[in-house]
């Protein structure tokens, strides 16, 4: 949320007080921050919308990466906790990074010793990924609306609802997040004062990459693929 405010301040855009969304598993699903003033143009909408998830993702990934490095450091063995290896099947992107860092032998066991920073970073990245889904008034939805227009948001929104409903994205958290969007965040952002001028190719590219990474983060690794990639210990019996 600090990222949103830092991006909004120089553009003189007023933001509301963040309303944090509690969740039992993750602690929080992030926060709702409303625009209290009309946005001058679509570029401003993209910049402010992306600033929050970008700041959160950088911090979360830093914790995740440091945690993985500490997990393979013998000197930090006393700080490690045992987690089921199936945890790493919860995210294709994070599972692959963990597999590459910890190695096949370490991650292909019933339990894996990891540093608590890995869990903290994983939860943070999951929260940012959920908020970057291109639907409604989420940061991802605002970004798509600003970068590609309201028509693109409608298409991406329907696709997102379908994937969440089928449990393809987010695993066991998908339905809870889908219902939250429907009840609280389904309405697109208001049009900008200048809603005609395009945002430029590099902003569109950045939005596309951000959403692609969010999808990879929320995409679970099913048993067949997990066995091929060596992510977690798959029970074949």
C-alpha positions as CSV (number, residue, x, y, z in Angstrom):
1,X,0.0,0.0,0.0
2,X,3.0,2.3,0.6
3,X,3.8,1.8,-3.1
4,X,0.4,3.1,-4.1
5,X,0.7,6.2,-2.0
6,X,4.3,6.9,-3.2
7,X,3.2,6.7,-6.9
8,X,0.0,8.7,-6.3
9,X,1.6,11.6,-4.4
10,X,3.7,13.2,-7.2
11,X,0.7,12.9,-9.6
12,X,-1.6,14.6,-7.0
13,X,-4.0,11.8,-6.9
14,X,-5.8,11.3,-3.6
15,X,-6.2,7.7,-2.2
16,X,-8.5,6.5,0.5
17,X,-7.4,4.8,3.7
18,X,-6.4,1.1,3.0
19,X,-9.0,-1.4,4.2
20,X,-7.2,-4.6,5.0
21,X,-8.9,-7.9,4.1
22,X,-8.3,-10.6,6.8
23,X,-7.8,-14.2,5.9
24,X,-7.1,-17.2,8.2
25,X,-4.5,-18.9,6.0
26,X,-2.5,-15.9,4.7
27,X,-3.2,-13.5,7.5
28,X,-4.5,-10.9,5.0
29,X,-5.6,-10.9,1.4
30,X,-4.1,-7.5,1.0
31,X,-6.1,-4.3,1.2
32,X,-8.6,-2.2,-0.7
33,X,-7.4,1.3,-1.6
34,X,-9.9,3.5,-3.4
35,X,-9.1,6.4,-5.7
36,X,-10.6,9.5,-4.1
37,X,-10.0,11.8,-7.0
38,X,-10.5,11.3,-10.8
39,X,-7.4,10.1,-12.5
40,X,-6.0,12.4,-15.1
41,X,-5.1,9.8,-17.7
42,X,-4.7,6.0,-18.2
43,X,-0.9,6.1,-17.8
44,X,-1.4,7.4,-14.3
45,X,-3.9,4.6,-13.6
46,X,-1.4,2.0,-14.7
47,X,1.4,3.5,-12.8
48,X,-0.4,3.8,-9.5
49,X,-2.1,0.4,-9.8
50,X,1.2,-1.4,-10.5
51,X,3.2,0.4,-7.9
52,X,1.6,-1.4,-4.9
53,X,1.9,-5.0,-6.2
54,X,5.4,-4.2,-7.5
55,X,6.6,-2.9,-4.1
56,X,5.0,-5.8,-2.3
57,X,6.4,-8.4,-4.8
58,X,10.0,-7.0,-4.5
59,X,9.9,-7.2,-0.7
60,X,8.2,-10.6,-0.7
61,X,10.6,-12.1,-3.3
62,X,13.6,-10.7,-1.4
63,X,12.4,-12.6,1.8
64,X,11.6,-15.7,-0.3
65,X,15.1,-15.7,-2.0
66,X,17.0,-15.0,1.2
67,X,15.0,-17.8,3.0
68,X,15.9,-20.3,0.3
69,X,19.6,-19.4,0.5
70,X,19.5,-19.8,4.3
71,X,17.6,-23.1,3.9
72,X,20.7,-24.5,2.1
73,X,23.1,-23.0,4.6
74,X,24.3,-25.5,7.2
75,X,25.0,-22.7,9.7
76,X,21.2,-21.9,9.7
77,X,20.1,-25.4,10.4
78,X,18.8,-24.5,13.9
79,X,16.4,-21.9,12.4
80,X,14.8,-24.3,9.9
81,X,11.3,-25.7,10.1
82,X,10.0,-28.9,8.5
83,X,7.2,-28.4,6.0
84,X,5.5,-31.0,3.7
85,X,7.0,-31.2,0.3
86,X,3.6,-30.9,-1.3
87,X,3.7,-27.2,-0.2
88,X,5.9,-26.6,-3.2
89,X,3.3,-27.9,-5.5
90,X,1.1,-24.9,-4.7
91,X,2.8,-22.7,-7.2
92,X,4.4,-23.5,-10.5
93,X,6.7,-20.5,-10.5
94,X,7.8,-20.6,-6.8
95,X,8.0,-24.4,-6.9
96,X,10.5,-24.3,-9.8
97,X,12.6,-21.6,-8.1
98,X,12.6,-23.7,-4.9
99,X,13.6,-26.8,-6.9
100,X,16.4,-25.0,-8.7
101,X,17.7,-23.5,-5.4
102,X,17.3,-26.4,-3.0
103,X,18.0,-29.2,-5.4
104,X,16.1,-32.4,-6.3
105,X,17.2,-34.4,-3.3
106,X,16.1,-31.8,-0.8
107,X,12.7,-31.1,-2.3
108,X,11.9,-34.7,-3.3
109,X,11.2,-35.9,0.2
110,X,8.2,-36.2,2.5
111,X,9.3,-33.1,4.5
112,X,11.6,-30.2,3.6
113,X,13.6,-28.1,6.1
114,X,13.2,-24.5,5.1
115,X,13.7,-21.1,6.7
116,X,10.6,-19.2,7.9
117,X,11.4,-16.4,5.5
118,X,10.5,-18.8,2.7
119,X,7.0,-19.1,4.0
120,X,6.7,-15.4,4.7
121,X,7.9,-14.6,1.2
122,X,5.7,-17.2,-0.4
123,X,2.6,-15.9,1.3
124,X,3.5,-12.3,0.3
125,X,3.9,-13.3,-3.3
126,X,0.7,-15.2,-3.3
127,X,-1.2,-12.1,-2.0
128,X,0.4,-9.9,-4.7
129,X,-0.5,-12.4,-7.4
130,X,-4.1,-12.6,-6.3
131,X,-4.4,-8.8,-6.4
132,X,-2.8,-8.7,-9.9
133,X,-5.5,-10.9,-11.4
134,X,-7.0,-8.9,-14.3
135,X,-10.6,-8.5,-13.0
136,X,-12.8,-5.8,-11.6
137,X,-11.2,-3.2,-9.4
138,X,-8.2,-5.2,-8.3
139,X,-4.8,-3.8,-9.1
140,X,-4.6,-6.2,-12.0
141,X,-8.0,-5.1,-13.3
142,X,-7.1,-1.4,-13.0
143,X,-3.9,-2.0,-14.8
144,X,-5.5,-3.9,-17.7
145,X,-8.3,-1.2,-18.0
146,X,-5.7,1.5,-18.1
147,X,-3.3,-0.3,-20.5
148,X,-5.7,-2.0,-22.9
149,X,-9.2,-0.5,-22.3
150,X,-12.5,-1.6,-20.7
151,X,-13.2,-4.2,-23.5
152,X,-10.0,-6.1,-22.6
153,X,-10.9,-6.0,-18.9
154,X,-14.3,-7.6,-19.6
155,X,-12.6,-10.5,-21.5
156,X,-9.9,-11.0,-18.9
157,X,-12.4,-10.7,-16.1
158,X,-14.6,-13.4,-17.5
159,X,-11.6,-15.6,-18.0
160,X,-10.4,-15.0,-14.5
161,X,-13.8,-15.8,-13.0
162,X,-13.9,-19.1,-14.9
163,X,-10.4,-20.1,-13.8
164,X,-11.1,-19.2,-10.2
165,X,-14.4,-21.1,-10.3
166,X,-12.7,-24.2,-11.6
167,X,-10.0,-24.0,-9.0
168,X,-7.3,-23.7,-11.7
169,X,-5.8,-20.6,-10.1
170,X,-5.0,-20.4,-6.4
171,X,-6.0,-23.9,-5.5
172,X,-8.1,-24.0,-2.3
173,X,-8.1,-20.2,-2.0
174,X,-9.6,-19.7,-5.4
175,X,-13.3,-19.8,-4.4
176,X,-12.9,-17.5,-1.4
177,X,-11.1,-14.9,-3.6
178,X,-13.6,-15.2,-6.4
179,X,-16.5,-14.6,-4.0
180,X,-14.7,-11.6,-2.5
181,X,-14.2,-10.1,-6.0
182,X,-17.8,-10.6,-6.9
183,X,-19.1,-9.0,-3.7
184,X,-16.5,-6.2,-3.2
185,X,-14.3,-5.6,-6.2
186,X,-16.3,-6.5,-9.3
187,X,-17.0,-2.9,-10.5
188,X,-14.3,-1.5,-12.9
189,X,-12.6,1.8,-12.1
190,X,-14.2,5.0,-13.2
191,X,-13.0,6.4,-16.6
192,X,-10.0,8.8,-16.5
193,X,-10.4,12.5,-17.4
194,X,-8.4,11.7,-20.5
195,X,-9.6,8.2,-21.3
196,X,-8.5,8.4,-25.0
197,X,-4.7,8.7,-25.0
198,X,-2.9,5.4,-25.2
199,X,-0.4,4.4,-22.5
200,X,2.4,3.3,-24.8
201,X,3.9,-0.1,-25.6
202,X,6.2,-0.4,-22.7
203,X,3.5,0.0,-20.1
204,X,1.3,-2.5,-21.9
205,X,4.3,-4.9,-21.9
206,X,4.9,-4.4,-18.2
207,X,1.3,-5.1,-17.4
208,X,1.3,-8.2,-19.5
209,X,4.4,-9.6,-17.9
210,X,3.1,-8.8,-14.4
211,X,-0.2,-10.7,-15.0
212,X,1.7,-13.6,-16.6
213,X,3.9,-13.9,-13.5
214,X,0.9,-13.7,-11.3
215,X,-0.8,-16.5,-13.1
216,X,2.4,-18.7,-12.9
217,X,2.5,-17.9,-9.1
218,X,-1.1,-19.0,-8.6
219,X,-1.0,-22.0,-10.9
220,X,-0.7,-25.3,-8.9
221,X,1.5,-28.1,-10.0
222,X,-0.5,-31.2,-10.4
223,X,0.9,-34.6,-9.6
224,X,1.8,-35.7,-13.1
225,X,3.7,-32.5,-13.9
226,X,5.2,-32.4,-10.4
227,X,6.6,-35.8,-10.9
228,X,8.2,-34.8,-14.1
229,X,9.6,-31.5,-12.7
230,X,10.8,-33.1,-9.5
231,X,8.7,-30.7,-7.3
232,X,7.6,-32.4,-4.1
233,X,7.3,-36.1,-3.4
234,X,4.4,-37.5,-5.4
235,X,2.7,-40.5,-4.0
236,X,2.0,-42.9,-6.9
237,X,0.2,-45.6,-4.8
